[in-house]
């Protein structure tokens, strides 16, 4: 897809690359949100209510990142590719295990997804900064910090 005209002073070729990076993370973020909801709906066990609420918090926070990523795409003149079908085709996250119900299994699965997403976002910080877009790098830095905190909240259930 071509870019819309904008007077933002980032060269078109660089904006195209940045939009591609943003849309890749958009697909992953949409998938991550749905994985958190999958955990939220299906968790069972002694820590049910704590995990049920935590997984919903993960979903809610990731939702804000989805919006911020999509809006940055359009700010740069791109088209945000944010439908569920497109996200399913383009997500680079591992498939969430649908058969699990145990709290510890959900903690493990969701923490793995958060860690993978966080790793990719961290790489995007450097890549977008290298393309001369400090604003997108800053967006990714904020997302990275948030994802790391959510990962801590989820992983703490495994640590003793």
DSSP file (Angstrom, degrees, kcal/mol; ACC not computed):
  #  RESIDUE AA STRUCTURE BP1 BP2  ACC     N-H-->O    O-->H-N    N-H-->O    O-->H-N    TCO  KAPPA ALPHA  PHI   PSI    X-CA   Y-CA   Z-CA
    1    1 A X              0   0    0      0, 0.0    78,-0.1     0, 0.0     2,-0.0   0.000 360.0 360.0 360.0 137.6    0.0    0.0    0.0
    2    2 A X        -     0   0    0      1,-0.1     2,-0.3    76,-0.1    77,-0.1  -0.257 360.0-106.1 -75.6 168.2    1.2    3.4   -0.8
    3    3 A X        -     0   0    0     75,-0.1    75,-0.2     1,-0.0     2,-0.2  -0.680  25.2-121.8 -94.2 149.1    1.6    6.3    1.6
    4    4 A X        -     0   0    0     73,-3.7     2,-0.1    -2,-0.3    -1,-0.0  -0.547  42.7 -91.3 -79.3 154.2   -0.6    9.3    1.9
    5    5 A X        +     0   0    0     -2,-0.2     2,-0.3     2,-0.0    -1,-0.1  -0.424  54.1 164.7 -67.9 140.9    1.0   12.6    1.5
    6    6 A X        -     0   0    0      2,-0.1    70,-0.0    -2,-0.1    69,-0.0  -0.979  43.0-133.8-151.2 154.2    2.2   14.3    4.6
    7    7 A X        +     0   0    0     -2,-0.3     2,-0.1     2,-0.1    -2,-0.0   0.300  62.0 131.0 -93.1   8.7    4.5   17.2    5.4
    8    8 A X        -     0   0    0     67,-0.2     2,-1.0     1,-0.1    -2,-0.1  -0.435  65.1-126.3 -59.7 135.2    6.4   15.2    8.1
    9    9 A X  S    S+     0   0    0     -2,-0.1     2,-0.5     2,-0.0    -1,-0.1  -0.177  73.8 110.5 -88.3  44.1   10.1   15.6    7.3
   10   10 A X  S    S-     0   0    0     -2,-1.0     5,-0.1    66,-0.0    -2,-0.1  -0.981  78.6-105.2-113.9 127.4   11.0   11.9    7.2
   11   11 A X     >  -     0   0    0     -2,-0.5     4,-2.7     1,-0.1     3,-0.4  -0.126  26.1-118.6 -53.8 144.7   11.8   10.7    3.7
   12   12 A X  H  > S+     0   0    0      1,-0.2     4,-2.6     2,-0.2     5,-0.2   0.878 112.6  53.2 -54.4 -44.9    9.2    8.6    2.0
   13   13 A X  H  > S+     0   0    0      1,-0.2     4,-1.6     2,-0.2    -1,-0.2   0.886 111.9  45.5 -60.0 -39.8   11.4    5.5    1.7
   14   14 A X  H  > S+     0   0    0     -3,-0.4     4,-2.6     2,-0.2    -2,-0.2   0.903 111.0  52.8 -70.1 -41.0   12.1    5.6    5.4
   15   15 A X  H  X S+     0   0    0     -4,-2.7     4,-3.0     1,-0.2     5,-0.2   0.894 106.2  54.4 -61.5 -38.5    8.5    6.2    6.3
   16   16 A X  H  X S+     0   0    0     -4,-2.6     4,-1.9    -5,-0.2    -1,-0.2   0.917 110.5  45.8 -60.7 -43.1    7.5    3.1    4.3
   17   17 A X  H  X S+     0   0    0     -4,-1.6     4,-2.0     2,-0.2    -2,-0.2   0.913 113.8  48.6 -65.3 -42.6   10.0    1.0    6.3
   18   18 A X  H  X S+     0   0    0     -4,-2.6     4,-2.9     1,-0.2    -2,-0.2   0.914 109.6  51.9 -65.2 -42.9    8.8    2.5    9.6
   19   19 A X  H  X S+     0   0    0     -4,-3.0     4,-2.8     1,-0.2    -1,-0.2   0.892 108.7  52.3 -60.2 -39.6    5.1    1.9    8.7
   20   20 A X  H  X S+     0   0    0     -4,-1.9     4,-1.8    -5,-0.2    -1,-0.2   0.904 110.7  46.8 -62.1 -42.0    6.0   -1.7    7.9
   21   21 A X  H  X S+     0   0    0     -4,-2.0     4,-2.1     2,-0.2    -2,-0.2   0.933 113.4  48.7 -64.6 -46.6    7.7   -2.1   11.3
   22   22 A X  H  X S+     0   0    0     -4,-2.9     4,-2.3     1,-0.2    -2,-0.2   0.913 110.8  49.8 -61.4 -43.9    4.7   -0.5   13.0
   23   23 A X  H  X S+     0   0    0     -4,-2.8     4,-2.1     2,-0.2    -1,-0.2   0.843 107.8  54.9 -66.5 -31.9    2.2   -2.7   11.2
   24   24 A X  H  X S+     0   0    0     -4,-1.8     4,-1.8     2,-0.2    68,-0.3   0.932 112.2  42.6 -63.7 -45.0    4.2   -5.8   12.1
   25   25 A X  H  X S+     0   0    0     -4,-2.1     4,-2.9     2,-0.2    -2,-0.2   0.824 109.0  59.7 -71.4 -29.9    3.9   -4.9   15.8
   26   26 A X  H  X S+     0   0    0     -4,-2.3     4,-2.4     2,-0.2     5,-0.2   0.938 106.2  47.3 -60.8 -46.3    0.3   -3.9   15.3
   27   27 A X  H  X S+     0   0    0     -4,-2.1     4,-2.1     1,-0.2    64,-0.2   0.928 114.3  47.2 -60.0 -45.1   -0.5   -7.5   14.2
   28   28 A X  H  X S+     0   0    0     -4,-1.8     4,-3.0     1,-0.2    -2,-0.2   0.899 111.3  51.1 -63.8 -40.4    1.5   -8.9   17.2
   29   29 A X  H  X S+     0   0    0     -4,-2.9     4,-2.6     2,-0.2    -1,-0.2   0.895 109.4  49.7 -66.6 -39.6   -0.2   -6.5   19.6
   30   30 A X  H  X S+     0   0    0     -4,-2.4     4,-1.9     2,-0.2    -1,-0.2   0.916 114.0  46.4 -63.8 -42.3   -3.7   -7.5   18.4
   31   31 A X  H  X S+     0   0    0     -4,-2.1     4,-2.3    -5,-0.2    -2,-0.2   0.923 111.2  52.1 -63.6 -44.6   -2.7  -11.1   18.8
   32   32 A X  H  X S+     0   0    0     -4,-3.0     4,-2.3     1,-0.2    -2,-0.2   0.906 108.0  51.4 -60.5 -42.4   -1.3  -10.5   22.2
   33   33 A X  H  X S+     0   0    0     -4,-2.6     4,-2.1     1,-0.2    -1,-0.2   0.926 110.9  48.0 -59.9 -44.2   -4.5   -8.8   23.4
   34   34 A X  H  X S+     0   0    0     -4,-1.9     4,-2.3     1,-0.2    -1,-0.2   0.852 109.7  53.1 -68.0 -32.7   -6.5  -11.8   22.2
   35   35 A X  H  X S+     0   0    0     -4,-2.3     4,-2.1     2,-0.2    -1,-0.2   0.898 108.1  50.3 -67.2 -39.4   -4.1  -14.2   24.0
   36   36 A X  H  X S+     0   0    0     -4,-2.3     4,-2.5     2,-0.2    -2,-0.2   0.898 111.6  48.5 -64.2 -39.4   -4.5  -12.2   27.2
   37   37 A X  H  X S+     0   0    0     -4,-2.1     4,-2.8     2,-0.2     5,-0.2   0.894 107.5  55.3 -66.1 -39.7   -8.3  -12.4   26.8
   38   38 A X  H  X S+     0   0    0     -4,-2.3     4,-1.5     1,-0.2    -2,-0.2   0.922 111.9  43.8 -57.2 -44.7   -8.1  -16.2   26.1
   39   39 A X  H  X S+     0   0    0     -4,-2.1     4,-1.6     2,-0.2    -2,-0.2   0.920 112.3  53.4 -65.3 -44.1   -6.2  -16.6   29.4
   40   40 A X  H  < S+     0   0    0     -4,-2.5    -2,-0.2     1,-0.2    -1,-0.2   0.900 113.1  42.5 -57.1 -45.4   -8.7  -14.2   31.2
   41   41 A X  H  < S+     0   0    0     -4,-2.8    -1,-0.2     1,-0.2    -2,-0.2   0.808 122.7  35.6 -73.5 -30.4  -11.7  -16.3   30.0
   42   42 A X  H  < S+     0   0    0     -4,-1.5    -2,-0.2    -5,-0.2    -1,-0.2   0.441  79.7 120.1-112.9  -0.8  -10.3  -19.7   30.6
   43   43 A X     <  +     0   0    0     -4,-1.6     2,-0.3    -3,-0.1    59,-0.2  -0.404  35.1 174.6 -69.3 143.1   -8.1  -19.6   33.7
   44   44 A X  B     +a  102   0A   0     57,-2.6    59,-1.2    -2,-0.1     3,-0.2  -0.908  24.2  66.1-137.8 164.2   -9.2  -21.9   36.6
   45   45 A X  S >  S-     0   0    0     -2,-0.3     3,-1.9     1,-0.2     4,-0.2  -0.592  91.4 -38.5 118.7-175.0   -7.7  -22.8   40.0
   46   46 A X  T 3  S+     0   0    0      1,-0.3     3,-0.2    -2,-0.2    -1,-0.2   0.779 133.1  44.9 -60.4 -32.2   -6.9  -21.5   43.4
   47   47 A X  T 3> S+     0   0    0     -3,-0.2     4,-2.6     1,-0.2     5,-0.3   0.053  78.3 129.4 -99.1  25.5   -5.6  -18.1   42.1
   48   48 A X  H <>  +     0   0    0     -3,-1.9     4,-3.5     1,-0.2     5,-0.2   0.902  69.8  41.9 -48.9 -59.1   -8.6  -17.7   39.8
   49   49 A X  H  > S+     0   0    0     -3,-0.2     4,-2.3     1,-0.2     5,-0.2   0.891 115.4  49.5 -65.8 -39.4   -9.7  -14.2   40.7
   50   50 A X  H  > S+     0   0    0      2,-0.2     4,-2.2     1,-0.2    -1,-0.2   0.933 118.3  39.5 -61.7 -45.9   -6.3  -12.7   40.9
   51   51 A X  H  X S+     0   0    0     -4,-2.6     4,-3.1     2,-0.2     5,-0.3   0.901 112.3  56.1 -72.7 -40.2   -5.2  -14.1   37.6
   52   52 A X  H  X S+     0   0    0     -4,-3.5     4,-1.4    -5,-0.3    -2,-0.2   0.931 114.0  40.9 -54.9 -47.9   -8.6  -13.4   35.9
   53   53 A X  H  X S+     0   0    0     -4,-2.3     4,-2.0    -5,-0.2    -1,-0.2   0.890 114.7  51.6 -70.0 -40.2   -8.3   -9.7   36.9
   54   54 A X  H  X S+     0   0    0     -4,-2.2     4,-2.4    -5,-0.2    -2,-0.2   0.925 108.7  50.2 -63.0 -45.1   -4.5   -9.6   36.0
   55   55 A X  H  X S+     0   0    0     -4,-3.1     4,-2.1     1,-0.2    -1,-0.2   0.850 109.6  51.8 -64.6 -32.7   -5.1  -11.1   32.5
   56   56 A X  H  X S+     0   0    0     -4,-1.4     4,-2.5    -5,-0.3    -1,-0.2   0.879 107.6  52.5 -68.4 -37.8   -7.8   -8.5   31.9
   57   57 A X  H  X S+     0   0    0     -4,-2.0     4,-2.6     2,-0.2     5,-0.2   0.913 108.0  51.5 -62.2 -42.9   -5.4   -5.7   32.9
   58   58 A X  H  X S+     0   0    0     -4,-2.4     4,-2.6     1,-0.2     5,-0.2   0.948 110.9  48.3 -57.5 -49.2   -2.9   -7.1   30.4
   59   59 A X  H  X S+     0   0    0     -4,-2.1     4,-2.0     1,-0.2    -2,-0.2   0.912 111.9  49.1 -57.8 -45.6   -5.5   -7.0   27.7
   60   60 A X  H  X S+     0   0    0     -4,-2.5     4,-1.2     2,-0.2    -1,-0.2   0.903 112.9  46.3 -64.1 -43.5   -6.6   -3.5   28.6
   61   61 A X  H  X S+     0   0    0     -4,-2.6     4,-1.3     1,-0.2     3,-0.3   0.901 111.3  51.2 -68.0 -40.2   -3.1   -2.1   28.6
   62   62 A X  H  X S+     0   0    0     -4,-2.6     4,-2.3    -5,-0.2    -1,-0.2   0.868 102.6  62.4 -64.3 -34.9   -2.2   -3.8   25.3
   63   63 A X  H  X S+     0   0    0     -4,-2.0     4,-1.9     1,-0.2    -1,-0.2   0.887 101.3  51.3 -56.6 -40.4   -5.4   -2.3   23.8
   64   64 A X  H  X S+     0   0    0     -4,-1.2     4,-2.2    -3,-0.3    -1,-0.2   0.876 109.2  50.6 -66.3 -35.2   -3.9    1.2   24.4
   65   65 A X  H  X S+     0   0    0     -4,-1.3     4,-2.8     2,-0.2     5,-0.2   0.882 106.0  55.9 -68.4 -37.5   -0.7    0.2   22.7
   66   66 A X  H  X S+     0   0    0     -4,-2.3     4,-2.6     1,-0.2     5,-0.2   0.944 110.1  45.5 -57.0 -48.6   -2.7   -1.1   19.7
   67   67 A X  H  X S+     0   0    0     -4,-1.9     4,-2.5     1,-0.2    -2,-0.2   0.915 113.3  49.0 -63.3 -44.3   -4.4    2.3   19.3
   68   68 A X  H  X S+     0   0    0     -4,-2.2     4,-1.8     2,-0.2    -1,-0.2   0.904 113.0  47.1 -64.0 -41.5   -1.1    4.2   19.7
   69   69 A X  H  X S+     0   0    0     -4,-2.8     4,-2.1     2,-0.2    -2,-0.2   0.944 113.4  48.0 -64.4 -48.2    0.7    2.0   17.1
   70   70 A X  H  X S+     0   0    0     -4,-2.6     4,-1.9    -5,-0.2    -2,-0.2   0.898 111.7  49.9 -61.5 -41.0   -2.1    2.2   14.6
   71   71 A X  H  X S+     0   0    0     -4,-2.5     4,-2.1     1,-0.2    -1,-0.2   0.838 107.8  53.5 -69.3 -31.6   -2.4    6.0   15.0
   72   72 A X  H  X S+     0   0    0     -4,-1.8     4,-1.8     2,-0.2     6,-0.2   0.895 106.0  54.8 -67.4 -38.8    1.4    6.4   14.5
   73   73 A X  H  <>S+     0   0    0     -4,-2.1     5,-2.5     1,-0.2    -2,-0.2   0.948 112.6  41.4 -55.3 -50.0    1.0    4.4   11.2
   74   74 A X  H ><5S+     0   0    0     -4,-1.9     3,-1.4     1,-0.2    -1,-0.2   0.833 108.6  59.8 -72.9 -30.9   -1.6    6.8    9.9
   75   75 A X  H 3<5S+     0   0    0     -4,-2.1    -1,-0.2     1,-0.3    -2,-0.2   0.881 105.0  50.7 -59.2 -38.0    0.3    9.8   11.2
   76   76 A X  T 3<5S-     0   0    0     -4,-1.8    -1,-0.3    -3,-0.2    -2,-0.2   0.401 128.7 -98.9 -82.6   2.8    3.2    8.8    9.0
   77   77 A X  T < 5S+     0   0    0     -3,-1.4   -73,-3.7     1,-0.3    -3,-0.2   0.490  84.5 122.9  95.5   3.2    0.9    8.5    6.0
   78   78 A X      < -     0   0    0     -5,-2.5     2,-0.5   -75,-0.2    -1,-0.3  -0.278  64.6-110.1 -90.5 178.8    0.4    4.7    6.1
   79   79 A X        -     0   0    0    -78,-0.1     2,-0.4    -3,-0.1   -56,-0.0  -0.959  29.1-128.2-110.7 122.4   -2.6    2.5    6.4
   80   80 A X        -     0   0    0     -2,-0.5     2,-1.1   -10,-0.1     3,-0.1  -0.565  13.9-152.0 -71.0 125.3   -3.0    0.7    9.8
   81   81 A X        +     0   0    0     -2,-0.4    -1,-0.1     1,-0.1    -2,-0.0  -0.726  42.0 142.3 -99.9  83.6   -3.6   -3.0    9.0
   82   82 A X        +     0   0    0     -2,-1.1    -1,-0.1     4,-0.1     2,-0.1   0.182  14.5 121.2-120.6  17.2   -5.6   -3.8   12.1
   83   83 A X     >  -     0   0    0      1,-0.1     4,-2.7    -3,-0.1     5,-0.2  -0.454  69.3-117.6 -76.7 158.5   -8.4   -6.2   11.4
   84   84 A X  H  > S+     0   0    0      1,-0.2     4,-2.7     2,-0.2     5,-0.2   0.893 115.0  53.1 -60.8 -40.0   -8.4   -9.5   13.2
   85   85 A X  H  > S+     0   0    0      2,-0.2     4,-1.8     1,-0.2    -1,-0.2   0.913 111.2  44.9 -64.1 -42.3   -8.0  -11.4   10.0
   86   86 A X  H  > S+     0   0    0      2,-0.2     4,-2.1     1,-0.2    -2,-0.2   0.916 113.1  51.2 -67.4 -42.3   -4.9   -9.4    9.0
   87   87 A X  H  X S+     0   0    0     -4,-2.7     4,-2.3     1,-0.2    -2,-0.2   0.917 108.9  51.4 -60.3 -42.4   -3.5   -9.7   12.5
   88   88 A X  H  < S+     0   0    0     -4,-2.7    -1,-0.2     1,-0.2    -2,-0.2   0.886 112.9  45.5 -62.5 -38.5   -4.0  -13.5   12.4
   89   89 A X  H  < S+     0   0    0     -4,-1.8    -1,-0.2    -5,-0.2    -2,-0.2   0.840 123.2  34.2 -70.5 -33.1   -2.2  -13.7    9.1
   90   90 A X  H  < S+     0   0    0     -4,-2.1    -2,-0.2    -5,-0.1    -1,-0.2   0.553  82.2 118.4-107.3  -9.6    0.7  -11.5   10.1
   91   91 A X     <  -     0   0    0     -4,-2.3   -66,-0.1   -64,-0.2   -63,-0.1  -0.325  43.2-163.2 -62.5 139.7    1.3  -12.1   13.8
   92   92 A X        +     0   0    0    -68,-0.3    -1,-0.1     2,-0.1     2,-0.1   0.367  56.9 108.3-100.9   1.9    4.8  -13.4   14.6
   93   93 A X  S    S-     0   0    0      1,-0.1     3,-0.1    24,-0.0    20,-0.1  -0.441  79.1-100.1 -76.3 154.0    3.8  -14.6   18.1
   94   94 A X        -     0   0    0      1,-0.1     2,-0.1    -2,-0.1    -1,-0.1  -0.361  47.3 -91.5 -67.3 152.8    3.4  -18.3   18.8
   95   95 A X        -     0   0    0      1,-0.1     2,-0.3    -2,-0.0    -1,-0.1  -0.430  43.1-115.8 -64.7 138.2   -0.1  -19.7   18.9
   96   96 A X        -     0   0    0     -2,-0.1     2,-0.7     1,-0.1    -1,-0.1  -0.594  29.9-110.6 -77.2 135.6   -1.7  -19.6   22.3
   97   97 A X    >   -     0   0    0     -2,-0.3     3,-0.8     1,-0.2    -1,-0.1  -0.550  31.4-168.9 -70.7 112.3   -2.4  -23.1   23.8
   98   98 A X  T 3  S+     0   0    0     -2,-0.7    -1,-0.2     1,-0.2    -2,-0.0   0.682  75.5  64.0 -77.4 -18.4   -6.2  -23.3   23.7
   99   99 A X  T 3  S+     0   0    0      2,-0.0    -1,-0.2     0, 0.0     2,-0.1   0.591  79.4 102.2 -85.1 -10.0   -6.5  -26.5   25.8
  100  100 A X    <   +     0   0    0     -3,-0.8     3,-0.0     1,-0.1   -58,-0.0  -0.445  27.6 157.5 -81.8 149.0   -5.0  -25.1   29.1
  101  101 A X        +     0   0    0     -2,-0.1   -57,-2.6   -58,-0.1    -1,-0.1   0.503  41.7 107.1-131.9 -30.0   -7.0  -24.1   32.1
  102  102 A X  B  > S-a   44   0A   0    -59,-0.2     4,-2.1     1,-0.1     3,-0.3  -0.270  70.1-130.6 -60.1 136.0   -4.6  -24.3   35.0
  103  103 A X  H  > S+     0   0    0    -59,-1.2     4,-2.7     1,-0.2     5,-0.2   0.893 106.8  51.8 -53.8 -45.9   -3.4  -20.9   36.3
  104  104 A X  H  > S+     0   0    0      1,-0.2     4,-2.2     2,-0.2    -1,-0.2   0.872 108.8  51.2 -62.9 -37.0    0.3  -21.8   36.3
  105  105 A X  H  > S+     0   0    0     -3,-0.3     4,-2.5     2,-0.2    -1,-0.2   0.897 111.5  47.2 -67.4 -40.1    0.0  -22.9   32.6
  106  106 A X  H  X S+     0   0    0     -4,-2.1     4,-3.0     2,-0.2     5,-0.4   0.898 110.1  52.9 -67.6 -39.8   -1.7  -19.6   31.7
  107  107 A X  H  X S+     0   0    0     -4,-2.7     4,-2.1    -5,-0.2     5,-0.2   0.927 112.4  45.7 -58.8 -44.6    1.0  -17.7   33.6
  108  108 A X  H  X S+     0   0    0     -4,-2.2     4,-1.8    -5,-0.2    -2,-0.2   0.932 116.0  44.7 -64.5 -46.6    3.6  -19.5   31.6
  109  109 A X  H  X S+     0   0    0     -4,-2.5     4,-1.9     2,-0.2    -2,-0.2   0.927 117.1  43.3 -67.2 -45.5    1.9  -19.1   28.2
  110  110 A X  H  X S+     0   0    0     -4,-3.0     4,-2.7     1,-0.2    -1,-0.2   0.879 112.2  52.9 -71.8 -36.2    1.1  -15.4   28.6
  111  111 A X  H  X S+     0   0    0     -4,-2.1     4,-2.5    -5,-0.4    -1,-0.2   0.880 108.3  52.1 -65.1 -35.6    4.5  -14.5   30.1
  112  112 A X  H  X S+     0   0    0     -4,-1.8     4,-2.2    -5,-0.2    -2,-0.2   0.914 110.9  47.1 -63.9 -42.5    6.1  -16.2   27.1
  113  113 A X  H  X S+     0   0    0     -4,-1.9     4,-2.5     2,-0.2    -2,-0.2   0.917 113.1  48.5 -65.7 -43.5    3.9  -14.1   24.7
  114  114 A X  H  X S+     0   0    0     -4,-2.7     4,-2.8     1,-0.2    -2,-0.2   0.920 112.1  49.0 -61.9 -43.9    4.7  -10.9   26.6
  115  115 A X  H  X S+     0   0    0     -4,-2.5     4,-2.2     2,-0.2    -2,-0.2   0.905 112.1  48.2 -63.7 -41.9    8.4  -11.6   26.6
  116  116 A X  H  X S+     0   0    0     -4,-2.2     4,-1.9     2,-0.2    -2,-0.2   0.929 113.6  46.7 -64.6 -46.0    8.5  -12.4   22.9
  117  117 A X  H  X S+     0   0    0     -4,-2.5     4,-2.5     1,-0.2    -2,-0.2   0.923 111.8  51.7 -61.1 -45.0    6.5   -9.2   22.1
  118  118 A X  H  X S+     0   0    0     -4,-2.8     4,-2.3     1,-0.2    -1,-0.2   0.886 107.4  52.4 -60.2 -40.3    8.8   -7.2   24.4
  119  119 A X  H  X S+     0   0    0     -4,-2.2     4,-1.8     2,-0.2    -1,-0.2   0.910 111.1  47.0 -61.9 -43.0   11.9   -8.5   22.7
  120  120 A X  H  X S+     0   0    0     -4,-1.9     4,-1.8     2,-0.2    -2,-0.2   0.891 110.9  51.4 -67.9 -40.0   10.5   -7.5   19.2
  121  121 A X  H  X S+     0   0    0     -4,-2.5     4,-1.7     2,-0.2    -2,-0.2   0.909 107.4  53.7 -63.1 -42.0    9.5   -4.0   20.5
  122  122 A X  H  X S+     0   0    0     -4,-2.3     4,-1.3     1,-0.2    -1,-0.2   0.903 108.4  49.1 -60.6 -40.7   13.0   -3.5   21.9
  123  123 A X  H  X S+     0   0    0     -4,-1.8     4,-2.1     1,-0.2    -1,-0.2   0.874 107.9  55.5 -64.5 -36.0   14.6   -4.3   18.5
  124  124 A X  H  X S+     0   0    0     -4,-1.8     4,-2.7     1,-0.2     5,-0.3   0.805  98.2  62.7 -67.4 -29.9   12.1   -1.9   16.9
  125  125 A X  H  X S+     0   0    0     -4,-1.7     4,-2.0     1,-0.2    -1,-0.2   0.964 110.1  39.0 -57.0 -52.3   13.3    0.9   19.2
  126  126 A X  H  X S+     0   0    0     -4,-1.3     4,-2.3     1,-0.2    -2,-0.2   0.896 116.1  51.4 -67.0 -41.0   16.8    0.7   17.7
  127  127 A X  H  X S+     0   0    0     -4,-2.1     4,-1.0     2,-0.2    -2,-0.2   0.924 113.2  42.7 -65.8 -44.5   15.6    0.1   14.1
  128  128 A X  H  <>S+     0   0    0     -4,-2.7     5,-2.4     2,-0.2    -1,-0.2   0.858 113.5  52.5 -72.7 -33.3   13.2    3.1   14.0
  129  129 A X  H ><5S+     0   0    0     -4,-2.0     3,-1.7    -5,-0.3    -1,-0.2   0.909 107.4  53.2 -63.8 -40.8   15.8    5.3   15.7
  130  130 A X  H 3<5S+     0   0    0     -4,-2.3    -1,-0.2     1,-0.3    -2,-0.2   0.746 103.6  57.0 -65.1 -24.0   18.3    4.2   13.1
  131  131 A X  T 3<5S-     0   0    0     -4,-1.0    -1,-0.3    -5,-0.1    -2,-0.2   0.366 124.7-104.2 -87.7   4.6   15.8    5.3   10.4
  132  132 A X  T < 5S+     0   0    0     -3,-1.7     2,-0.7     1,-0.1    -3,-0.2   0.684  84.6 123.9  85.3  18.7   15.7    8.8   11.9
  133  133 A X     >< +     0   0    0     -5,-2.4     4,-2.1     1,-0.2     5,-0.2  -0.724  23.5 165.9-115.4  82.2   12.3    8.5   13.6
  134  134 A X  H  > S+     0   0    0     -2,-0.7     4,-2.4     1,-0.2    -1,-0.2   0.796  75.7  60.7 -63.6 -28.8   13.0    9.3   17.3
  135  135 A X  H  > S+     0   0    0      2,-0.2     4,-2.3     1,-0.2    -1,-0.2   0.931 107.3  42.0 -68.0 -45.0    9.2    9.7   17.9
  136  136 A X  H  > S+     0   0    0      2,-0.2     4,-2.7     1,-0.2     5,-0.2   0.898 114.0  53.3 -67.3 -39.1    8.4    6.1   16.8
  137  137 A X  H  X S+     0   0    0     -4,-2.1     4,-2.0     1,-0.2    -2,-0.2   0.903 109.9  48.7 -59.6 -40.0   11.4    4.9   18.8
  138  138 A X  H  X S+     0   0    0     -4,-2.4     4,-2.3     2,-0.2    -2,-0.2   0.896 109.0  52.4 -66.7 -41.0   10.0    6.8   21.8
  139  139 A X  H  X S+     0   0    0     -4,-2.3     4,-2.2     1,-0.2    -2,-0.2   0.947 111.6  46.4 -57.0 -49.2    6.6    5.2   21.3
  140  140 A X  H  X S+     0   0    0     -4,-2.7     4,-2.8     1,-0.2    -1,-0.2   0.842 108.4  56.9 -64.2 -33.3    8.2    1.8   21.2
  141  141 A X  H  X S+     0   0    0     -4,-2.0     4,-2.3     2,-0.2    -1,-0.2   0.926 108.4  46.3 -63.5 -44.2   10.3    2.7   24.4
  142  142 A X  H  X S+     0   0    0     -4,-2.3     4,-2.1     2,-0.2    -2,-0.2   0.904 113.5  48.7 -63.3 -41.7    7.1    3.5   26.3
  143  143 A X  H  X S+     0   0    0     -4,-2.2     4,-2.9     2,-0.2     5,-0.2   0.917 110.1  52.5 -63.6 -43.0    5.4    0.3   25.1
  144  144 A X  H  X S+     0   0    0     -4,-2.8     4,-2.6     1,-0.2    -2,-0.2   0.918 108.8  49.4 -58.9 -45.4    8.5   -1.7   26.0
  145  145 A X  H  X S+     0   0    0     -4,-2.3     4,-1.8     1,-0.2    -1,-0.2   0.911 113.1  47.2 -61.5 -42.8    8.5   -0.3   29.5
  146  146 A X  H  X S+     0   0    0     -4,-2.1     4,-2.5     2,-0.2    -2,-0.2   0.916 112.3  48.7 -64.6 -45.2    4.8   -1.2   29.9
  147  147 A X  H  X S+     0   0    0     -4,-2.9     4,-2.7     1,-0.2    -2,-0.2   0.897 109.3  53.0 -65.0 -40.4    5.2   -4.7   28.5
  148  148 A X  H  X S+     0   0    0     -4,-2.6     4,-2.1    -5,-0.2    -1,-0.2   0.899 110.2  48.4 -61.1 -39.7    8.2   -5.3   30.9
  149  149 A X  H  X S+     0   0    0     -4,-1.8     4,-2.3     2,-0.2    -2,-0.2   0.919 111.8  48.3 -67.4 -43.2    6.0   -4.3   33.8
  150  150 A X  H  X S+     0   0    0     -4,-2.5     4,-2.4     1,-0.2    -2,-0.2   0.900 109.8  53.5 -61.8 -39.7    3.1   -6.5   32.8
  151  151 A X  H  X S+     0   0    0     -4,-2.7     4,-3.4     1,-0.2     5,-0.3   0.912 107.9  50.8 -61.0 -42.3    5.6   -9.3   32.3
  152  152 A X  H  X S+     0   0    0     -4,-2.1     4,-2.2     1,-0.2    -2,-0.2   0.932 109.3  50.5 -59.5 -46.7    6.8   -8.8   35.9
  153  153 A X  H  < S+     0   0    0     -4,-2.3     4,-0.3     2,-0.2    -2,-0.2   0.901 117.3  40.0 -58.8 -42.2    3.2   -8.8   37.2
  154  154 A X  H >< S+     0   0    0     -4,-2.4     3,-1.4     1,-0.2    -2,-0.2   0.938 116.0  48.8 -74.1 -47.4    2.5  -12.1   35.4
  155  155 A X  H >X S+     0   0    0     -4,-3.4     3,-2.7     1,-0.3     4,-0.9   0.794  94.4  74.7 -64.9 -28.5    5.9  -13.8   36.1
  156  156 A X  T 3< S+     0   0    0     -4,-2.2    -1,-0.3     1,-0.3     3,-0.2   0.764  85.6  66.0 -57.5 -23.8    5.7  -12.9   39.8
  157  157 A X  T <4 S+     0   0    0     -3,-1.4    -1,-0.3    -4,-0.3    -2,-0.2   0.663 106.0  42.1 -71.3 -15.2    3.1  -15.7   40.1
  158  158 A X  T <4 S+     0   0    0     -3,-2.7     2,-0.3    -4,-0.2    -1,-0.2   0.582 101.0  85.8-101.6 -14.9    5.8  -18.2   39.2
  159  159 A X     <        0   0    0     -4,-0.9     0, 0.0    -3,-0.2     0, 0.0  -0.679 360.0 360.0 -97.1 140.8    8.6  -16.8   41.3
  160  160 A X              0   0    0     -2,-0.3    -1,-0.1     0, 0.0    -4,-0.0   0.304 360.0 360.0-146.6 360.0    9.2  -17.5   45.0
